[in-house]
Amino acid sequence: MDHLLHLDRTLDELDPPCWMPPAADATHLVSKVHRLRCVPLSELSPGDLLTLVSQQVALPYVLPLAVRLLLEDPLLDAYFYEGDLLLAAVEAPASAWDLLPDLGARLRTEITTLSEAAVADLPRSAAEELARFVAQSESPR
């Protein structure tokens, strides 16, 4: 299934059930995630994708969008720092990547092309996270 075919639809439409509105005393993050579920996929910014991937919301739909950006610019600064979206993506559960094996393979290949200097500039433990993600394709499940 090509999860990029429905860019005009929202996560509430694609990933049922629709979420109820957040509670009046919900945190900013909870309110933001609820709001993002009502935005058409084509209108999600890199920062929005970072939020959704980090919170593991509708990963079969948001990971393909994130990977599309990361294949163009793996060290994209989505909101906080260079590589933030990449690190959020590789920290997604293996079960999410199992649904997207081709995209996972493409992202793993892209990661292997990153220079050591570029990886060294990422936050602490990033190199280990990237290596772990790349190694997932090499180990049996």
MODELLER restraints for C-alpha pairs under 7 A, 6 or more apart:
rsr = mdl.restraints
at = mdl.atoms
rsr.add(forms.Gaussian(group=physical.xy_distance, feature=features.Distance(at['CA:3:A'], at['CA:61:A']), mean=5.61, stdev=0.5))
rsr.add(forms.Gaussian(group=physical.xy_distance, feature=features.Distance(at['CA:3:A'], at['CA:64:A']), mean=6.80, stdev=0.5))
rsr.add(forms.Gaussian(group=physical.xy_distance, feature=features.Distance(at['CA:4:A'], at['CA:64:A']), mean=6.97, stdev=0.5))
rsr.add(forms.Gaussian(group=physical.xy_distance, feature=features.Distance(at['CA:7:A'], at['CA:40:A']), mean=6.35, stdev=0.5))
rsr.add(forms.Gaussian(group=physical.xy_distance, feature=features.Distance(at['CA:7:A'], at['CA:41:A']), mean=4.72, stdev=0.5))
rsr.add(forms.Gaussian(group=physical.xy_distance, feature=features.Distance(at['CA:7:A'], at['CA:42:A']), mean=4.81, stdev=0.5))
rsr.add(forms.Gaussian(group=physical.xy_distance, feature=features.Distance(at['CA:8:A'], at['CA:40:A']), mean=5.24, stdev=0.5))
rsr.add(forms.Gaussian(group=physical.xy_distance, feature=features.Distance(at['CA:8:A'], at['CA:41:A']), mean=6.17, stdev=0.5))
rsr.add(forms.Gaussian(group=physical.xy_distance, feature=features.Distance(at['CA:8:A'], at['CA:42:A']), mean=6.13, stdev=0.5))
rsr.add(forms.Gaussian(group=physical.xy_distance, feature=features.Distance(at['CA:9:A'], at['CA:40:A']), mean=4.84, stdev=0.5))
rsr.add(forms.Gaussian(group=physical.xy_distance, feature=features.Distance(at['CA:9:A'], at['CA:41:A']), mean=6.10, stdev=0.5))
rsr.add(forms.Gaussian(group=physical.xy_distance, feature=features.Distance(at['CA:10:A'], at['CA:37:A']), mean=6.06, stdev=0.5))
rsr.add(forms.Gaussian(group=physical.xy_distance, feature=features.Distance(at['CA:10:A'], at['CA:38:A']), mean=5.37, stdev=0.5))
rsr.add(forms.Gaussian(group=physical.xy_distance, feature=features.Distance(at['CA:10:A'], at['CA:39:A']), mean=5.38, stdev=0.5))
rsr.add(forms.Gaussian(group=physical.xy_distance, feature=features.Distance(at['CA:10:A'], at['CA:40:A']), mean=4.35, stdev=0.5))
rsr.add(forms.Gaussian(group=physical.xy_distance, feature=features.Distance(at['CA:10:A'], at['CA:41:A']), mean=5.74, stdev=0.5))
rsr.add(forms.Gaussian(group=physical.xy_distance, feature=features.Distance(at['CA:11:A'], at['CA:37:A']), mean=4.78, stdev=0.5))
rsr.add(forms.Gaussian(group=physical.xy_distance, feature=features.Distance(at['CA:11:A'], at['CA:38:A']), mean=6.46, stdev=0.5))
rsr.add(forms.Gaussian(group=physical.xy_distance, feature=features.Distance(at['CA:12:A'], at['CA:18:A']), mean=4.71, stdev=0.5))
rsr.add(forms.Gaussian(group=physical.xy_distance, feature=features.Distance(at['CA:12:A'], at['CA:19:A']), mean=6.81, stdev=0.5))
rsr.add(forms.Gaussian(group=physical.xy_distance, feature=features.Distance(at['CA:12:A'], at['CA:37:A']), mean=5.42, stdev=0.5))
rsr.add(forms.Gaussian(group=physical.xy_distance, feature=features.Distance(at['CA:12:A'], at['CA:38:A']), mean=6.06, stdev=0.5))
rsr.add(forms.Gaussian(group=physical.xy_distance, feature=features.Distance(at['CA:15:A'], at['CA:58:A']), mean=6.40, stdev=0.5))
rsr.add(forms.Gaussian(group=physical.xy_distance, feature=features.Distance(at['CA:21:A'], at['CA:34:A']), mean=6.92, stdev=0.5))
rsr.add(forms.Gaussian(group=physical.xy_distance, feature=features.Distance(at['CA:22:A'], at['CA:31:A']), mean=5.93, stdev=0.5))
rsr.add(forms.Gaussian(group=physical.xy_distance, feature=features.Distance(at['CA:22:A'], at['CA:34:A']), mean=6.67, stdev=0.5))
rsr.add(forms.Gaussian(group=physical.xy_distance, feature=features.Distance(at['CA:33:A'], at['CA:52:A']), mean=6.72, stdev=0.5))
rsr.add(forms.Gaussian(group=physical.xy_distance, feature=features.Distance(at['CA:46:A'], at['CA:78:A']), mean=4.86, stdev=0.5))
rsr.add(forms.Gaussian(group=physical.xy_distance, feature=features.Distance(at['CA:47:A'], at['CA:78:A']), mean=4.73, stdev=0.5))
rsr.add(forms.Gaussian(group=physical.xy_distance, feature=features.Distance(at['CA:47:A'], at['CA:79:A']), mean=5.09, stdev=0.5))
rsr.add(forms.Gaussian(group=physical.xy_distance, feature=features.Distance(at['CA:49:A'], at['CA:62:A']), mean=6.47, stdev=0.5))
rsr.add(forms.Gaussian(group=physical.xy_distance, feature=features.Distance(at['CA:49:A'], at['CA:66:A']), mean=6.39, stdev=0.5))
rsr.add(forms.Gaussian(group=physical.xy_distance, feature=features.Distance(at['CA:50:A'], at['CA:78:A']), mean=6.58, stdev=0.5))
rsr.add(forms.Gaussian(group=physical.xy_distance, feature=features.Distance(at['CA:50:A'], at['CA:85:A']), mean=5.37, stdev=0.5))
rsr.add(forms.Gaussian(group=physical.xy_distance, feature=features.Distance(at['CA:50:A'], at['CA:88:A']), mean=6.74, stdev=0.5))
rsr.add(forms.Gaussian(group=physical.xy_distance, feature=features.Distance(at['CA:53:A'], at['CA:59:A']), mean=6.43, stdev=0.5))
rsr.add(forms.Gaussian(group=physical.xy_distance, feature=features.Distance(at['CA:53:A'], at['CA:62:A']), mean=6.68, stdev=0.5))
rsr.add(forms.Gaussian(group=physical.xy_distance, feature=features.Distance(at['CA:53:A'], at['CA:63:A']), mean=6.83, stdev=0.5))
rsr.add(forms.Gaussian(group=physical.xy_distance, feature=features.Distance(at['CA:53:A'], at['CA:88:A']), mean=6.23, stdev=0.5))
rsr.add(forms.Gaussian(group=physical.xy_distance, feature=features.Distance(at['CA:53:A'], at['CA:89:A']), mean=6.43, stdev=0.5))
rsr.add(forms.Gaussian(group=physical.xy_distance, feature=features.Distance(at['CA:54:A'], at['CA:88:A']), mean=5.43, stdev=0.5))
rsr.add(forms.Gaussian(group=physical.xy_distance, feature=features.Distance(at['CA:56:A'], at['CA:92:A']), mean=6.87, stdev=0.5))
rsr.add(forms.Gaussian(group=physical.xy_distance, feature=features.Distance(at['CA:59:A'], at['CA:96:A']), mean=6.36, stdev=0.5))
rsr.add(forms.Gaussian(group=physical.xy_distance, feature=features.Distance(at['CA:60:A'], at['CA:96:A']), mean=6.57, stdev=0.5))
rsr.add(forms.Gaussian(group=physical.xy_distance, feature=features.Distance(at['CA:63:A'], at['CA:89:A']), mean=6.95, stdev=0.5))
rsr.add(forms.Gaussian(group=physical.xy_distance, feature=features.Distance(at['CA:67:A'], at['CA:103:A']), mean=6.98, stdev=0.5))
rsr.add(forms.Gaussian(group=physical.xy_distance, feature=features.Distance(at['CA:67:A'], at['CA:107:A']), mean=6.75, stdev=0.5))
rsr.add(forms.Gaussian(group=physical.xy_distance, feature=features.Distance(at['CA:70:A'], at['CA:76:A']), mean=6.76, stdev=0.5))
rsr.add(forms.Gaussian(group=physical.xy_distance, feature=features.Distance(at['CA:70:A'], at['CA:86:A']), mean=6.71, stdev=0.5))
rsr.add(forms.Gaussian(group=physical.xy_distance, feature=features.Distance(at['CA:71:A'], at['CA:107:A']), mean=6.79, stdev=0.5))
rsr.add(forms.Gaussian(group=physical.xy_distance, feature=features.Distance(at['CA:71:A'], at['CA:110:A']), mean=6.65, stdev=0.5))
rsr.add(forms.Gaussian(group=physical.xy_distance, feature=features.Distance(at['CA:74:A'], at['CA:83:A']), mean=6.69, stdev=0.5))
rsr.add(forms.Gaussian(group=physical.xy_distance, feature=features.Distance(at['CA:74:A'], at['CA:86:A']), mean=6.31, stdev=0.5))
rsr.add(forms.Gaussian(group=physical.xy_distance, feature=features.Distance(at['CA:75:A'], at['CA:82:A']), mean=5.19, stdev=0.5))
rsr.add(forms.Gaussian(group=physical.xy_distance, feature=features.Distance(at['CA:75:A'], at['CA:83:A']), mean=4.00, stdev=0.5))
rsr.add(forms.Gaussian(group=physical.xy_distance, feature=features.Distance(at['CA:75:A'], at['CA:86:A']), mean=6.65, stdev=0.5))
rsr.add(forms.Gaussian(group=physical.xy_distance, feature=features.Distance(at['CA:76:A'], at['CA:82:A']), mean=5.46, stdev=0.5))
rsr.add(forms.Gaussian(group=physical.xy_distance, feature=features.Distance(at['CA:76:A'], at['CA:83:A']), mean=5.39, stdev=0.5))
rsr.add(forms.Gaussian(group=physical.xy_distance, feature=features.Distance(at['CA:76:A'], at['CA:85:A']), mean=6.76, stdev=0.5))
rsr.add(forms.Gaussian(group=physical.xy_distance, feature=features.Distance(at['CA:77:A'], at['CA:83:A']), mean=5.73, stdev=0.5))
rsr.add(forms.Gaussian(group=physical.xy_distance, feature=features.Distance(at['CA:77:A'], at['CA:84:A']), mean=6.06, stdev=0.5))
rsr.add(forms.Gaussian(group=physical.xy_distance, feature=features.Distance(at['CA:78:A'], at['CA:84:A']), mean=6.33, stdev=0.5))
rsr.add(forms.Gaussian(group=physical.xy_distance, feature=features.Distance(at['CA:78:A'], at['CA:85:A']), mean=5.90, stdev=0.5))
rsr.add(forms.Gaussian(group=physical.xy_distance, feature=features.Distance(at['CA:83:A'], at['CA:122:A']), mean=6.70, stdev=0.5))
rsr.add(forms.Gaussian(group=physical.xy_distance, feature=features.Distance(at['CA:87:A'], at['CA:126:A']), mean=6.97, stdev=0.5))
rsr.add(forms.Gaussian(group=physical.xy_distance, feature=features.Distance(at['CA:90:A'], at['CA:130:A']), mean=6.67, stdev=0.5))
rsr.add(forms.Gaussian(group=physical.xy_distance, feature=features.Distance(at['CA:90:A'], at['CA:133:A']), mean=5.82, stdev=0.5))
rsr.add(forms.Gaussian(group=physical.xy_distance, feature=features.Distance(at['CA:97:A'], at['CA:104:A']), mean=6.03, stdev=0.5))
rsr.add(forms.Gaussian(group=physical.xy_distance, feature=features.Distance(at['CA:108:A'], at['CA:134:A']), mean=5.18, stdev=0.5))
rsr.add(forms.Gaussian(group=physical.xy_distance, feature=features.Distance(at['CA:119:A'], at['CA:127:A']), mean=6.09, stdev=0.5))
